[in-house]
Amino acid sequence: MLTLYSYPELFGVADNNGYGLKVYAFFKLAGVAFVHEHVFDASAAPRGQLPYIVDDGETIGDSETIIAHVTAKHRLTIDALLSPEQRRTNHLVTRMLDNLYWVMSYSRWKDERYYPAFRDAFIAQHPQLTAEGLDKAKAYNAQRYHYQGIGRYTPEQAYARGLADLEVLADIVPAAGFVHGAAPTSCDAGIYGFIANIYFFPIPTPLKAFVDAHANLVAHCERVHAAVTEA
């Protein structure tokens, strides 16, 4: 049996991290049978990062590597009909979401306007956590942001990067259906992983305001959410 290890759920979303939710949504949309285990401590994960899977005793990390492995091993057809141009779009969207990740994370852990609400919501849903423990995670993330670069930006500069990414997604995501047609593909799973972690979080960041103001992003998120929660 394939087991997915990822961060815990929050605000009705199966994983409060965009990468873990992307893999979760991909498995659901592709019809992959799996067990989902939520963990807080990533120290046992490959490279100390979640998500990862254990598939017949083989441990694999990195969301894109996981998707490629499971697609090949289980002969998944979710992306089989994509054209070369559509595959290039998927690649570019994936890399753009890597940038959006840092801005999303910044909004939760770095921006003092929003961190208390995020912390309190996490503790309310997962009472085994403590404010002291989350404050340590906040300090750790501050170091990550500094070395990555986003931590050296003002909030306005940081959000400008994320809003630029969301502008592109708003142009790509259709008002009906999915990115590449009537059926969802891995691209929809990836977009959902990140947009759901903005849209369903009732914390009024600039990213949340942008998503709420774009009906196509909201509708796409709700379509994928319905598909993965019913699967």
C-alpha positions as CSV (number, residue, x, y, z in Angstrom):
1,M,0.0,0.0,0.0
2,L,1.2,3.5,-0.8
3,T,1.4,5.9,2.1
4,L,1.5,9.7,1.8
5,Y,3.1,11.5,4.7
6,S,2.4,15.2,4.9
7,Y,1.6,18.1,7.2
8,P,-1.8,18.2,9.1
9,E,-5.0,19.6,7.8
10,L,-6.3,23.1,8.6
11,F,-9.5,25.0,7.8
12,G,-11.0,21.9,6.1
13,V,-8.0,21.5,3.7
14,A,-6.3,18.1,3.8
15,D,-2.8,19.6,4.1
16,N,-1.9,23.1,5.1
17,N,1.1,23.0,2.9
18,G,0.8,23.5,-0.9
19,Y,3.1,20.7,-1.9
20,G,1.5,18.1,0.3
21,L,-2.0,19.2,-0.8
22,K,-0.9,19.0,-4.5
23,V,0.2,15.4,-4.1
24,Y,-2.9,14.5,-2.2
25,A,-5.1,16.1,-4.8
26,F,-3.2,14.4,-7.6
27,F,-3.7,11.0,-6.0
28,K,-7.4,11.6,-5.6
29,L,-7.9,12.9,-9.1
30,A,-5.9,10.1,-10.6
31,G,-7.7,7.4,-8.7
32,V,-4.6,6.3,-6.7
33,A,-5.3,4.2,-3.6
34,F,-3.3,5.5,-0.7
35,V,-3.2,6.0,3.1
36,H,-2.7,9.5,4.3
37,E,-0.6,10.0,7.5
38,H,-0.3,13.5,8.9
39,V,2.9,14.4,10.7
40,F,4.3,17.6,12.3
41,D,7.9,16.6,12.4
42,A,9.7,16.4,9.1
43,S,13.0,15.2,10.4
44,A,12.5,11.6,9.2
45,A,11.6,12.8,5.7
46,P,14.0,12.7,2.8
47,R,16.0,16.0,3.0
48,G,13.9,16.8,6.0
49,Q,11.0,18.0,3.8
50,L,7.4,17.0,3.5
51,P,5.6,15.5,1.7
52,Y,7.0,12.1,1.1
53,I,5.7,8.6,0.3
54,V,6.5,5.1,1.1
55,D,5.5,2.8,-1.8
56,D,6.2,-0.9,-1.4
57,G,9.0,-0.1,1.0
58,E,10.6,2.6,-1.2
59,T,10.7,6.1,0.3
60,I,10.4,9.0,-2.1
61,G,10.4,12.7,-1.4
62,D,9.7,15.9,-3.4
63,S,6.2,16.4,-4.8
64,E,7.2,16.4,-8.5
65,T,9.4,13.3,-8.0
66,I,6.5,11.6,-6.2
67,I,4.1,12.4,-9.0
68,A,6.5,11.2,-11.7
69,H,7.2,7.9,-9.8
70,V,3.6,7.1,-9.1
71,T,2.6,8.0,-12.7
72,A,5.2,5.7,-14.1
73,K,4.8,2.8,-11.7
74,H,1.0,2.7,-11.7
75,R,0.7,3.7,-15.4
76,L,-1.6,6.7,-14.7
77,T,-3.3,8.3,-17.6
78,I,-4.3,11.6,-16.0
79,D,-1.8,13.5,-18.2
80,A,-1.6,11.1,-21.1
81,L,-3.4,13.3,-23.6
82,L,-1.6,16.5,-23.0
83,S,0.2,18.1,-25.9
84,P,3.8,19.2,-25.7
85,E,2.6,22.8,-25.4
86,Q,0.4,21.9,-22.5
87,R,3.2,20.0,-20.8
88,R,5.4,23.1,-21.1
89,T,2.6,25.2,-19.5
90,N,2.5,22.7,-16.6
91,H,6.3,23.0,-16.1
92,L,6.1,26.8,-16.0
93,V,3.1,26.8,-13.7
94,T,4.9,24.3,-11.4
95,R,8.0,26.6,-11.2
96,M,5.8,29.7,-10.6
97,L,4.1,27.9,-7.7
98,D,7.5,27.3,-6.2
99,N,7.8,31.1,-6.0
100,L,4.3,31.6,-4.7
101,Y,5.0,29.1,-1.9
102,W,7.5,31.4,-0.3
103,V,5.1,34.4,-0.3
104,M,2.3,32.2,1.2
105,S,4.6,30.9,3.9
106,Y,5.9,34.5,4.6
107,S,2.3,35.6,5.1
108,R,1.7,33.0,7.8
109,W,5.0,33.0,9.7
110,K,6.8,36.2,9.0
111,D,4.1,38.9,8.7
112,E,3.2,39.9,12.3
113,R,-0.2,41.1,11.2
114,Y,-1.3,37.5,10.3
115,Y,0.9,35.2,12.3
116,P,-1.1,35.3,15.5
117,A,-4.3,34.3,13.7
118,F,-2.4,31.4,11.9
119,R,-0.8,30.3,15.2
120,D,-4.1,30.4,17.2
121,A,-6.0,28.5,14.4
122,F,-3.3,25.8,14.3
123,I,-3.5,25.3,18.1
124,A,-7.3,25.3,18.1
125,Q,-7.4,22.5,15.6
126,H,-4.3,20.6,16.9
127,P,-4.2,21.2,20.6
128,Q,-1.1,19.1,21.0
129,L,0.8,22.0,19.6
130,T,1.8,24.9,21.8
131,A,2.4,28.6,21.2
132,E,6.0,28.1,22.4
133,G,6.6,25.4,19.8
134,L,5.1,27.4,17.0
135,D,7.1,30.4,18.0
136,K,10.2,28.2,17.6
137,A,9.0,27.2,14.2
138,K,8.5,30.9,13.4
139,A,12.1,31.7,14.3
140,Y,13.3,28.7,12.2
141,N,11.3,29.9,9.2
142,A,12.7,33.4,9.6
143,Q,16.1,32.0,9.0
144,R,14.9,30.1,5.9
145,Y,13.3,33.2,4.5
146,H,16.5,35.2,5.1
147,Y,18.7,32.7,3.2
148,Q,16.1,32.2,0.5
149,G,15.8,36.0,0.0
150,I,12.1,36.6,0.7
151,G,12.8,37.5,4.3
152,R,14.9,40.5,3.2
153,Y,11.8,42.1,1.4
154,T,9.4,44.4,3.0
155,P,5.8,42.9,3.2
156,E,4.8,45.1,0.3
157,Q,7.6,43.8,-1.9
158,A,7.0,40.2,-0.9
159,Y,3.3,40.4,-1.7
160,A,4.0,42.0,-5.0
161,R,5.8,38.9,-6.0
162,G,2.9,36.6,-5.0
163,L,0.3,38.8,-6.5
164,A,2.1,38.8,-9.8
165,D,2.0,35.0,-9.7
166,L,-1.7,35.0,-8.9
167,E,-2.3,37.4,-11.8
168,V,-0.8,34.8,-14.2
169,L,-2.9,32.0,-12.7
170,A,-6.0,34.2,-13.0
171,D,-5.3,34.4,-16.7
172,I,-4.6,30.7,-17.1
173,V,-7.5,29.2,-15.0
174,P,-10.8,29.0,-17.0
175,A,-14.2,30.1,-15.7
176,A,-15.5,26.6,-16.2
177,G,-13.9,23.2,-16.5
178,F,-10.2,22.7,-15.9
179,V,-6.9,24.2,-17.2
180,H,-6.5,21.8,-20.1
181,G,-10.2,21.0,-20.8
182,A,-13.2,19.2,-19.3
183,A,-11.1,16.8,-17.2
184,P,-8.6,17.7,-14.5
185,T,-4.9,17.0,-14.9
186,S,-1.9,17.3,-12.7
187,C,-1.8,21.0,-13.4
188,D,-5.1,21.5,-11.7
189,A,-3.9,19.5,-8.7
190,G,-0.9,21.7,-8.4
191,I,-2.9,25.0,-8.6
192,Y,-5.4,23.7,-6.1
193,G,-2.7,22.8,-3.7
194,F,-1.7,26.4,-3.4
195,I,-4.9,28.3,-4.1
196,A,-6.9,26.2,-1.6
197,N,-4.3,27.1,1.1
198,I,-5.1,30.7,0.4
199,Y,-8.8,30.6,-0.3
200,F,-10.0,28.4,2.5
201,F,-7.9,30.2,5.2
202,P,-10.0,33.0,6.8
203,I,-7.0,35.2,7.3
204,P,-7.2,38.4,5.3
205,T,-3.8,38.5,3.6
206,P,-3.4,40.4,0.3
207,L,-3.2,37.0,-1.4
208,K,-6.6,36.0,0.1
209,A,-8.1,39.3,-1.1
210,F,-6.8,38.7,-4.6
211,V,-8.2,35.1,-4.8
212,D,-11.5,36.2,-3.4
213,A,-11.8,38.9,-6.0
214,H,-11.3,36.5,-9.0
215,A,-14.4,34.3,-9.5
216,N,-12.6,31.9,-11.9
217,L,-9.9,31.1,-9.2
218,V,-12.6,30.6,-6.6
219,A,-14.7,28.4,-8.9
220,H,-11.7,26.3,-10.0
221,C,-10.6,25.8,-6.4
222,E,-14.1,24.7,-5.3
223,R,-14.4,22.3,-8.3
224,V,-11.2,20.6,-7.5
225,H,-12.0,20.6,-3.8
226,A,-15.3,18.9,-4.5
227,A,-13.6,16.3,-6.7
228,V,-10.9,15.4,-4.2
229,T,-13.2,15.3,-1.1
230,E,-15.8,13.1,-2.9
231,A,-13.2,10.8,-4.4
